[in-house]
Structure formats: structure tokens, C-alpha cells
Amino acid sequence: MSSAGQLLKSRILTPKTSMIGAYIELTKPKQTFLLVLTSVFTYIGFGGSSLIDLMKLLAAMISAVSGATAVNMALDSEIDSIMDRTRMRPIPRGAVSEFEATVFGILLILLGLMFSASINLWVASSTMLGVVFDLLVYTLWAKKRTSLSIVYGSIAGGAPSLAGYAAARGLLDLASLLVVVITAAWIPAHIWYISIYYMEDYRKAKIPMLPVVAGIKKTARIITASIAVMSIAEVLLYVVGGFTPIYLTIALTPTLLLLYKAAIYARNPSVKGARRMYKLASPVEGLVFVAMLADRLLAGVFL
């Protein structure tokens, strides 16, 4: 049976609610939720006060991030079908076609850009930057060519917070760049720890992820250095961003804990331990942006 026929058969046997669920899966809701929160919390943390702009920002980030993720699913469908971890995603299992995912994603991206432009051009530029780096630079160019691909992808990860800053301040400056650096420096821990755990999957799919190319020990050391950069960026943001010790305490404490654990792991890294490090690293990014929000809401009360 042809692939088209298999897809048609799966459609006949798939309830409509499951189809809706498949489209939702294309957007990776948990990942999208975290990125949207970084944007919203940055907006509030840096003085954004317009409810209308906040709603526009929320709509823009949900649409653009979801759309880019859906297109990424289409571009990566062949890789996803090879890897055990991803072979049950909507496209490999036949719930949605590559074409449908691409059209769905592009429409969401355009909607996101429209909402972004309605705030200001800096927000629109930040949103477009994220889309370009995610789809063109990371997925289409770097992912299959270099072990440092996620360094390029990390810029896309920082784009929502950059958009949040631009929506609040109407410009981009040193503080906005530090916000991006914080996310970009966290992403190696988020991605490379889990890629150590699924290293054989990446090797089977011929993706030159850093652990596959450089080995676990070197990867663990680079991750530790990246977390150190993240902690320095948080301190610098405290200095130039106008925050109080509330921000610094909430943001820096979990980051330093992660740095300590990462340094210990790097001495004797293991595949099994990488999964534990991934789980430890995952909430740290969110706590940094919670710190920005908390500083804005609580500084006037306690300081």
C-alpha cells in the first residue's frame, strides 16, 4: 500500500478528536508553554503594563512558536521515523501528512507575525529572528552538519523573551541581549543531557549531536561551562536590568545548584545519570523568568 493510501486508511480509522489531538501534538504544547511564559514574564518583568499589548504578545508567541514547531515536525519527519523516541509523533505514525503540518505551521507563523507587528517592529523582528534561526539555520542547515547545531538553535529559543522585552521597552539593548544569553546558555543542558541518554537514537539517525561526535565526558564539561555562563549572565542582568535582590535570589540559587550538580556529573558522567541531570535542568530556565515576574510584583512590597 502506498504512503498516501496508508495515511487515508489511518484517517478513516482515526476519530475526529484524535485528529485534533494530533494537530495539538504538532505544536509540542509543553515546550511552547515554557517559551511563551519566558516572553510574557519578560514583558511584565521589564515594565510592560498594557493589557492589550500583553494579549497581543500572548497571541503572537503562541501562534509563532506553535507554527515553527509544526513546520519543524514536517522537516524532521524522516528523522523522527527512525528514532525510537520520536517515531510515534503525528507525522511518522500517519495521523497528519508533512504537507498538512507545513501548511498548518505556516499559517500559524503568519498569524504570529501579524500580532507581533501590531505591537511594534522590534517585536516583529524578534519573532522573525526566532523563526529564521529555528527553521532555516538550525533545522535545515546546522542539524545534520555540525555537532554544535543547538548553539544556533538556542538563538531561536531566546527569541520569545527578546520579543517580550521589545514589547515592554520598545527597543533592544544590552539587557535584552543578556535575557537571550540566559536562555541560550541553558539550552545545552536541556538538549545535550537528554541527547546523551538517547545517544544511540541520534547515532542511528545519523545526527551529529555533540555526545555522538565528542563523547559524553567532553559534552558534560561543555554543558558545565555553559551553565557557568548562564549564571554570569543572570548577575549581569541584575546589574544592568534594574532588578532587586529578589530577582537575583530566585534566579541565581537554582542555577548555582545546577552548576554544582553539573560539575559533579562531569567528573564521572554516565548515560543513566544524564536523564537525572536533564530533569534537574528543565525547571531552571522557568525559575529565572519567574524571578523577573516576582521582582516586578514584590519589590515594592518588601523593599
N, C-alpha and C positions, 0 to 999 in steps of 0.2 A: 504494500500500500504506500502511495506517495505521502510526503510530509504534509501536503495540503489535505489529503484525504484523512490522515491521522488526526489533524487538527479539527477537521469538520466532524469526525466521529466523536472526538472528545467534547466538542461543543454540544452535540446532541445529547450526550450523556451527562453534561455538567449543568446543574441547576443555575438559574439566573443569579441567585445570591452568591454562588461560588464564583461566577464571572466578576461580579462587583468586588468580591474579596480579592480576586487575582489582580485587578487593577489597583486596588489599595496596596497590595504587596509590592507592586512595581515601584511604589514611592518609598519603600523602606520606612514605615511610619516612625519607628523608634529613633533612627538616625536623623530623619527630617525634624522630629520634635526637638532633639537636642540642638540642632543647628538654628532652628527658629528661635529657641529660647536664648541662644547667645546673642542674636540680633535684638530681640525685644529687651533683654536685660541690659545690653549695652546702651540702647536708646534711653531707657529710664535712668540708668546709672550716670550717664553723661548729660543729664539735664533736660531730656526730652519731656515735654509737658502737654503736647497737643494730642488729644484723644483721637482726632480724625487722622493725624499722621501716624499714630500708633496702629490704628486699624488698617490703614493702607500698607504700612510696613509688614504687619502680620500677614495680610493677604498676599503681598509681594513675595515674601520669603517662603510661605507655604507653597505657593504656585511655582516659583522658580526652582526651589530646591527639589520639590517633588518631580517637576518636569525633567530636570537634569538627571535625576536618579533613574527615572523611567527610560530615558534615552540611553543612559549607561547600561541598563539592563539589556537593551536591544543590542548594543555594540558588543557586550560581553557574553552574549547568549551561547556562543560556541565554547568559550572557556568554561562557563557555568555548567554546561552539559557534561564536561569532562571531570570536574572536581566533585568529589563526594559531598562536600559541604554545601554546594550550591545547585546540585543537579535537580532539586525539586522546586526551584524558583519557577514563576509562572510561565516563562517562555520555554525553558527546557522540558517542562512537563506537558506542554501543549495547551495550556489554558489561554494563552494570548500569543499572537504572532509577533515577529520582530517589527513588521510594518505597523501593526496596531499600536504597539508600545511606543514606537518612534513618533507617530502622529499624535498620540496622547501626550507624550512628553513635550513635543514642540509647542503644542497649543498651550500647555501649562507654562512653559518658559515665556512665551509671548505675553501671556496674561500677567506673569510676574514682572516682566519688564515694563508693561503698561502701568501697573500700580507703582512701581519704583519711580518711573519718570514723573508721575503725578505728585511725588514728594519733592524731589529736586534732581538735577542732573548728576550730582555726586552719588546719590543712592542708585540711580540707574547705571552709572559707570561701575560701581562696586558690584552690582548684581551681574552685569555683563562680564566683568572680570572673572567672577566665580564660574559662570557657565563656560567661558572660553577655556579656562585652565582645567576645569573638570573634564569636559568632553574632548576638546581638541588637543590640549597639551598633555594631560595625564593619560586619558584612556586611549586616544588614537595614536599618540606619538610615543610617550615615555613608557607606558606599562609593559610593553613587550621588548623594549630596547635597553633599559637601564635598571640596575638594582636600586637606584635612588629615585625611582619614579614617584614615590609618595612625597618626596620633597616638593615636587611640582604640584602634586595633588593637595598638599597641605595649604597652598595658597587659596585654592578653591574652598577649603574648609574654613578659612578665615574670612572669606568674603561676606557671609551674613553679618558677622559682628562689625565689619567695616561699613556695611550698609546701615546698620543701626547707629553707628557713630555719625555717619554723614547725615542721617535723618535728624539726629539731635542737634548737631553743631552746624550743619550746612557747609562743612568743609572737611578736608582731610589734612592731618598734621602729624607731628611726632607721636602724640598719644594714640592716634588711630593706628599707626604702624605697629606700636607696641601691642595693641589689642590683637592684631593679626599674628604677631610673633608668638604670643602666648598660645594661640590655637595651633599654629604651625609647628611649634616645638613640642606640643602634647601629642600630635598625631602619630609620630614614630612609635611612641609607647602603645598607643591604641591599635595601630595596624601591625607593627612588627612583632609584638608579643604573640598576637593570635596567629600570625603567619609562621612563627616558629612552631606552634602547636600543630598547624596544618601544613607543615613544610612539604610533606610528600605529595599533597594535593597540588601545590604550586609547581613542584618538580614535574609531576605528571602532565600538567597543563602547559609546561614549558614557559612559565612566567618567571623571569629572573628576579624574584623577590630577594631582598638582601640576605636573609638567613640561608637561602639556597645557594647563593653565589659566594658569600663571605663566611658563612658558618655561624653557629649560634653564639659563640663566645664574642666574636667581634661585633655582632649585631647587638648583643646585650650591652657592650661598652658604649656603642654609639647612642643607644637609647638613653643610657645614664647621662651622657653628655648633653643630650637634647633636653632632658628634664631639668638639668642644671641651668641651661639657657632659659627655659620656661620660668624658673624661679627668679632669675636675674631680671627678666622682662617684667615680672609682677612687681618687683621692688622699684624698678624704674618708672613703671606706670603709676605707682603710689606717689613718686616724687613729682612727676610732671602732670598727673591727671587730676590733681586737686582732691584726692581722696583722704580719708581719715584712717586712723589705726584700725577701725572696724573692718575696712576692706582688706588691709594688709594681713590682719589676723586670720580672717576667714579664708582668704585666698592662699596665703603662703603656708599655713600649717599643713594642709593635706598634700601640698606639692612637695614640701620638705620631707614628709613621711614617705611619699612615693620615691623621692630621690634616695633616701636611706635604704629602702627595700630594694630599689633597683641596683644600688651599689653592691648590696649583699648578694643578690641574684647573679650579678655579673661575675662574681668570683667563682661560682660553680653553677653555671646555667644548665637547665635541663628542659626537655620538651614538656614534661608534665608541669614543671614549675612555671612555664610561660603562660599557661592558662590562668594560674592564680594571679600572676602579675597583670595580665590583661584585665581581670575582674577588679583588681585594686586600682588600676589606672583609669578605668572607664568613668567613674564619677568625678574625678579630679577637675576635668575641664568644666563641668557644670557648676561645681562649687566656686570656681574663680568668678564666674559670671553672676552667680548668686551673691557673691561678695560685693560686686558692683551695685546690685539692686539693694542689698541690705545697707550699704553705706549711704545711699541716697535716702532711704526711708528712715534710717535710725540715727544718723549722725546728729540731726537737730534735736533729737530726744535725749541722747546720752552724752553728747559733747557740746 
